[in-house]
Amino acid sequence: MNPHLTQDPQLEEVIRLEKEYTMRNYARQEVCFVRGEGAKLWDTSGKEYLDLLAGIAVCGVGHCHPHVVDAIAKQAGTLMHVSNLYHNALQADLAKRLCTLSGMDRAFFANSGAEANECAIKIARKWGKEERGPDCFEIVTFYGSFHGRTLATVTATAQPKYQDAFKPLPPGFKYVHVGDLEELKANVSEKTCAIMIEPIQGESGVKPVPHEFLQELRKVSDEVRCLLIFDEIQCGIGRTGKFLASEWSGVKADIVTLAKSIADGVPMGACLARGSAACTLQPGDHGSTFGGQPLACAAALAVLDVMENEGLMQKAESVGAHLQSALRKLGADLPGVIKEVRGAGLMIGVELVNPNAKLVLSRMMKAGFVLNAVGDNILRMLPPLVITKEQCDTAVDALKTILSQIETEAGGAQ
């Protein structure tokens, strides 16, 4: 037993210690979770919550799934870490399973989504120079994207609010609007080594990229001979009902990046590639001290077991359709409150007419429901794939009550 967790800490003491000893780069809500099981969480006071966020799409098979817990415990007692200077049986097994599921050829393991995207960027630049010459290093990304917080990935993220404090940014990135094919064509050239996109933009409010546009990106990439990179860090690993969200469009990328729910909370990211891109990196080009270490690989293999054995991809599709339908009915019951419900599977955005998202978030938290606000108008739901239709219904009922209360208060204040 962890000696620091022999009893639940007091929230006030946790906040005091964080204020004194941690850097202030997180705007945290005043709650401290100490236990989780399935789609539920408990805080320091013992209050129970339904988790509709899953650590931002991380706990895909739920909190503390017994099979994952057992795999981690057994591996922790056997071998937690070995350098990538040596062979790793678990890493080899995981690479094979991920490549089989994704249709890719080879895998590189990192510790996060940002690191997986860093690997993709490095592959693209080296590939471009080798295949098309020393000036082929530019990468085209899209407004509203989010690819990470390292210096290169924040540059790939075409949102000034994440970039401005860290300028000057690395050169070699161009930004275009999703859906604007002419703008895209005007920005690709013999210098373009890759086009990089999220099939569903998560951090800007759960915005699915039209399948037809993804298909056009594949055509353009083939025409100009550049790589197509799909960032599936948030939308991949079965969240939309297929292993990769891009499968719904029928488009296969040259590089796919994964992270979030890949190991159910144990830090891991993966960069998968096929064709010549899969053979670009050579010894000394790239590496990671902790990437693909046995403990993380054991957790990821257990996650894949659970997803297969419990049919969680199919469940994500069916339960996600149920939740989206209930939310759209809620919008019809409360005209002028909900502008749009969008997403795929259990990756859902609810855009509100009025800028009340943070107020709704706060009241839902008090009612025992964990979700996320993107900006002032969008609620984001990324629940564990084990969530049930009945649990979803309780969340929609609570949301209906809270939205109705806010509308009544706003009407009375006028």
Secondary structure, DSSP 8 states (H G I E B T S, - for coil): --GGGSS---HHHHHHHHHHHS-S-----S--EEEEEBTEEEETT--EEEESSHHHHT-TT-BT-HHHHHHHHHHHTT-S---TTS--HHHHHHHHHHHHHHT-SEEEEESSHHHHHHHHHHHHHHHHHHHH-TT--EEEEEBT----SSHHHHHHSB-HHHHGGG-S--S-EEEE-TT-HHHHHHH--TTEEEEEE-SEE-TTT-EE--HHHHHHHHHHHHHHT-EEEEE-TTTTTTTTSSSSGGGGGT---SEEEE-GGGGTTS--EEEEE-GGGGG---TTS---SSTT-HHHHHHHHHHHHHHHHTTHHHHHHHHHHHHHHHHHHHHHHSTTTEEEEEEETTEEEEEESSS-HHHHHHHHHHHTEE-EEETTTEEEE---TT--HHHHHHHHHHHHHHHHHHHHHHHHH-
